[in-house]
């Protein structure tokens, strides 16, 4: 079965496009259970809040409608994961999911019919906020395929907009306009998220191709090694070929890391530029609406006062995710400021761990290519300390020593056996050490780890600098 006509086509082959669309459908079903949980919680909260201003018959009818649609979706989700359909069946499952998502959107839209209280501005506002929140959640969960997101959001928001408009007074017309504007903004945000996700999946396909290529190259090298044992006279030629291949593989590994950093930076920018600005605008409009109401609408004012902290917490969470992916401060203010910020943030999160810093280097003395490497090393090392070391003090040193840049991170924790950690990377720590070692070596540096049980751990990285760049 071919994917839908509106499926974005790029430079991928027809088979790759089918696989890409199948991955988009899989993302829909992966997020569906979270969406059902949000539906259940928000429906329960809305029913409790509206119970005193809505007839019992309408309340029961709406709850029943939500429950029936949710059960149908839950059954469909379970069937999808049990069958694990092939990529060729993605078109059918995508249409099936979109249809059921449209039913869910209609069910939420019907709240403007069943639960809309004519005489309570506060409850009307709360109903609009909950409906808008469900649509915002759908933008994050179901924008992998825009048709699915629109099938949910349009029937969910349209009735409340129409209901506000039919009341006709200035306040309700303004509320309807705000909800409509919110819907338009969410559509643009969903479109950006859709673009980022498609790009991310394409990058994953490209990375898979690189991994396949690396695997094929490794098999080729193994054959060359076997041939080397049989052809002693050709040793020099084969060894030279091996060295060239190894250099090429290291270059490909470096490209993989660079692609990952570019993807993180892209997603972080999208969160900051789209979601962050939209949430900030929403908070600003809510504060203005609260200010305009004054004391004339105490119920609506109280509802808006409760909404503003929720929006602020969402802004803070979006900022936290963005900073975790790639802190903008690194690109704007440099690695030294970023280190100070990271240490403050780490100590605020892990209040029982104190960081002693010794920074003896200027920003201009650190090559740009090393700044993200130093930050990722600090991030991974401090994460390991927080998870495993049981330390209460960390000593952080970054300095210029002659022609080299030296980074050292030492803790007074319980320590471990490095040989054992490298031998069993599945524990998580060994894999982190390998990742740090690889980053340092690919950037032209040297990596050392010293640890002893009961004494603590010291991590050291050093790069020799010449003409402003690390020697490779």
N, C-alpha and C positions, 0 to 999 in steps of 0.2 A: 504493500500500500504506500502510495506517495504521500509526502507531507503536505499540509495545506498550502494554498496558493500564496498566502501572505507570509510564508516562512522566508526569513532573510537569507538570500543566497550570496555567498562570497566566492572566494577562489577555491573552495573545497570541491571535491568530486561529488557526484550524485550520492554515492554510498556514504561519504563523510557527512553530507547534509542530512541524510536519513538518521545517521547515528547521532548527529548534533541535536536534531529535533527530538529523538528518543531521550536524550539526556535532559532536554528541557522538560519533557513530560515527567520524567523521573523526579526532577526537582519539584514539580508541582505536587506529586504524591508524597515526596519526602516531607514537605512542609504542611501537608493536609491535616495531620493529626494535631499539630500545634494549633492550626486554625480552628479545628473542632473544639479543642480545649478552651480557646479564647471565646468561641461562640457560647459554650456552656456557661462559663464564668460571667461574661458580660450580659447574657440573657437573664441569668439569675439575679444579678445586681440590678438590671433595669426593671425586672418584674417587681423586686422588693421596693425600689424607689417609687415606682408608678402605681403601686397597689392601692393607695388611698385616693388617687385621682382618676382611676380607670375602673370601669365596671368589671365585675368578676368574670362575666361571660367572655368579654373581649380579652381579658388577661389570660384565661384558660385557653381560649382559641389560639391566641398568638403563641403561647408556650408550646401547645400541642403541635402547631405548624413547624416551629423551630425544631422540636424534638424529632418529628417524622423526617424532615429533610436531613437532619444531622445523622439519624440512623441509616438512611439510605446512603449518605456519603461514607459513613464509617464502614458499611458493608462493602461498598465499592473499593475503598482503600485496601481493605483486607484481601479482597479478591485479586486486586492488582499485584500485591506482594506475594500472594500464594502462587500465582501463575508465572510471575517474572517474565512478561511478554518480550518477544524479540523486537528489534528495532523496526522491522517491517509492520508491526502492529501498533506503532506509536500513534499514527493518525487516528485510529479508532479509539484508543484510550484517551487521547487528548480531547477529542470531541465529547466523549462520555464525561470526562472530568469537567469540561467547560459547561456542559448542560446542567450538571448537578450543582456547579458553582453558581450558575444563573438562578437556579431554584433557591439556593441559599440567599442570594442577593435579593430576590423577590420577597423572601420571608422576612428579611431584615427591613426591606422597604415597607412591608405591610405594617410595621410598627407605627408608621405615621398615620395609619388608619385605625388600628386597634388600640394603641396606647397614647394617642395624642390628646392631652388635656387642654380643652379650650380656655379654661379659666386660670391656669397656672403657668406663668411665664418661666418660672424656675424649672419646672418639670419639662416644659417644652425645650428649653435650652439644654437640659441634661440629656434628653432624648436625641437631640441633634448632635451633641458631643459624643455619645456612645456610638451612634451610627457612623459619624465621621471617623471615630477611632477604629471601628471595624474595617472601614475602607482603607485607612492608612496602614493597618496591619496587612490587608490584602495586597497593598503595593509592595510590601517587603516580602511577602510569602508567595504570591502568585503572579508576579510580573515577569516570570520566566517566559510566559507566552502572553502577549498583550491582549489577545482576544479573550483569554480566560479572565484576566483581571477586569476588563471592561464589562464582560458578561456578569460579573458580580457587582462592580461599583456603580454602574449606571442605574440598575433597578433598585439598588440599596439607597442611593442618595436622592434620586428624582422625586419620590413621593414626599419627602420632608421638605424639599425645596418648593414643590407645588403647594403643599399644605400651608407653608408660611406665606407664599404669594397670594393665596386665596383669601387669607385673613385681611389683607389690604392696608393695614395701618403702617405707619412709618417704621415702627420697631420691627414688626414681622417681615416687612419688605427688606429691611436691612439684614435681618437674620437669614432670610432666604438667600440674599445676595452673597453673604459671607460663606454660607454652606456651598453655594454654587462655585464661588471663587476657590474655596478649599478643594472642591472636587477637581477643578481644572488644574490646580497646582499639583495635586496628587497624581493626576494623569501624566504630567510632565516628569515628575519624580519617578514614577513607575517606568516610563519610557527610558529614562537614563539608567535605572537599575537593570532593565531588560538588556540594554546595550552592553553594560558592564558584564553581565552574566554570560551573554553570548560570547563576548570577547574572552572572558575567563575560560570558557569551555574550549574555544578554539585554541587558546594558548596551551591548554592541557593536552589537546590532541597533538599540537606541535611538539610539546615536551615529550609526549609518548613516542613520537617519531624519533626524537633525539635519543631517547633511552633505547629504542630498538636499534638505532644505528650504533650506539655505544656497545650494546650487547654483541652486535655483529662484528664490530671492530675488535672486541675482546676475544671472540672466537678466532678471528683471523690471527691475532697475536699469539694465541695458544698454538695454533698450527705452525706459526713461524718458529716458536720455541722448540717444538718437536723436530722441525726440519733442521734447526740449528745444531741439535745433538748429533744428527746424521751427517751434516755437511760442515765439518770443522774448517775446511779451507775458505768457506764463505762467511765465516763468523763476523768479520769486521763489517761487511756489507749489511748483514742481517741486523747486527746490533745498532748500526746507524739508523736503519729503517724503524726499528723498535723505538729508539729515542724520539724520532720524528713523530711516530704515531702517539707516543705517550704525551708529547707536547701538544699535539692536536687534541687529544682527549681532555687534557687539562684546560685547554682553551674552550672546549665545548662545555665542560663543567662550570667554568667561569661564566659562560653565556647563560647557562641555566640559572645560576644565582642572580645574574643581572636581570633576567626575565622575571624572576620571582619578585625582586625589589621593584621593578617597574609596575608589575601587577598590583603589589601592595600600595605603591604610591598612587596609582590610578584610582583604586577603590577608596583610599583615604581621601583623595581630592573630591571624588564624587559625593562621599558622605558629608564633607565639609561644605562643598559648593551647593549641593541640592538639598539634602535632608536638613543640614544645619541651618541654612538660610531660611528654608520654608518653616521650620519649627520656630525660629526666632521671629519671623514675620507673624506667625500665628499668635505667639505670646504677646507681641506688641499690639496686635489688633484686640486681643482679649483684654489687655490692660487698658487700652483706649476705651473699649466698650464699657468696662467696669467704671472708668473715670466718668464717662458720659452719663451713666445711669444715676450717679450720685446716690441719694437716699430715697429716690422715688420707687425703686424696685428692690427692696431688701432681699426678697427670695432669689431673684436672678443674680443680684450682686453676690450673695452667699455662694451660689453655685459656681459663678465665675472665679471667685476667690479660691475655691477648692480645686478648680481646673488648672489655674496658673502654676501651682507647684508641680502638678503632674507633667505639664509641658516642660517645665524647667528640668525635672529629673530626666525626661526623655532627651533633652538637649545635652545634659551632662553625660548620659550614657552614650549618645552618638559621638560626643567629643572623646570619651574614653576609648571607644572602639577605633576611632580615627588615629588617636595618639599611639595606640597599641600597634596598629598596622605600620604606620610611619609617622613619627612626630614632625609636624610642619616646622617646629622650632629648629630642627636640624638643618633644614634648607634655608630658613630665614635668618637665624642668629648664629649657627655654627655648632660644632661638637662640644666646645667647652661649656657654653650655656646649656646645651642639651644634657650634659652630664650632671650639672648642678640641679637642673629641673628633675631629672630621673631620680637622683639620690633623695631629693626632698619628697617626691611622690612615693618612692619605695619606703622611706622611713615612716611616712604617714600611713601606709598600708600595713607594714610590719613594724609596729611601734616597739617591739622588743629587740630589734636589730638596729644598732647604731653604725653609721658609716663615717670613717675618718678619711678625708681626702687630702692628697698631696699633688696638686697640679702645678707643674713647673715647666710650662711650655706655652707658647703663644699660638693663637688660632692660625696665624699665617704660616707657622712652621709645620702644620699638619697638612699633607696633601689631601685634596678633595676626595680622591678615590679611597682613602683610608677612613674617612669619617664615618661612613655607614658601616664599615667593617668593625671599627672600634665600638660603635653603638650596639651592634648585634652581639658582639662578644660580651659587653657589659650586661646586656639584657639577658642573655642565656646564662651567664655566670651567676648573676644575682637571683635568677629564677631557681637555679640549682641550689644555691645557698638557702633560699627561703624554704625549698621543699625538703632538702635532705640533710643539711649540715647541723642544724640545731645550734647555730652560732648566735652570739649576741653582739659581736663586733666584726666589722669588715674594714680592711685597710685597702684603700684604692689609690693607686699612684699612676700618673701619666706625666712623663717628662721627656725632655730632649737630652740625649746623652751623646755628645760628639755628633756623628753623622747618623744616628739612629733615633727612632721614636720608640719608647719602651712603655708598655702597659703592664701593670701588675695588680692582681686582685687576690687578697689573702684574707682568710677567715680563721676564727679560733674555735671552729666547730669540731665535730666528732671525727672528721676525716674518713678516708676509705682507701682501699687498695687499688691503685690505678690499673695494674695488670688485670685484676679481676673485673674491673669496670669495662675495660676494652675488650675483654674476652667474652663478656655477656652484654652486648649492646641492647638487647631486648628489654633490659630493666629501665631504660629511658636515660639514665645518666651517661652510660657509655655512648649512646647515640648522640647525646648533646656534646660530649667531648670530641667525637669524630667530626661533628658539624663545625665546631669552633676551630679545630685543627685544620680542616679543609679550607675554611674561609681565610684563615691567616696565610696558609701556604699558597693559595691561589692568588692572594694579593701581594705575594713576594716576601712574606715574613717567615719568622720562626716561632714555633709554639712549644711551650713547655708546661708540664703539669707536675707538681710535687704534692704528695699527700701521704699522711700517716695516720692510722687509726688512733683516735684519742688526742691528736695534736692539732689537726687542722689541715687546710688545703691552700696551696698557692698556685695561681695561674699566671703565666707570664707569656707575653707576646712582644716580639721586637721586629722592627722593619728598618732596614738600611736605606737611607734617603740620599739620592744623588740628583742634583739639578731640580729639586722640588718634587721628585717622583720616587716611589719605592722601587728598588732594584728587583727585577723578577728572576 
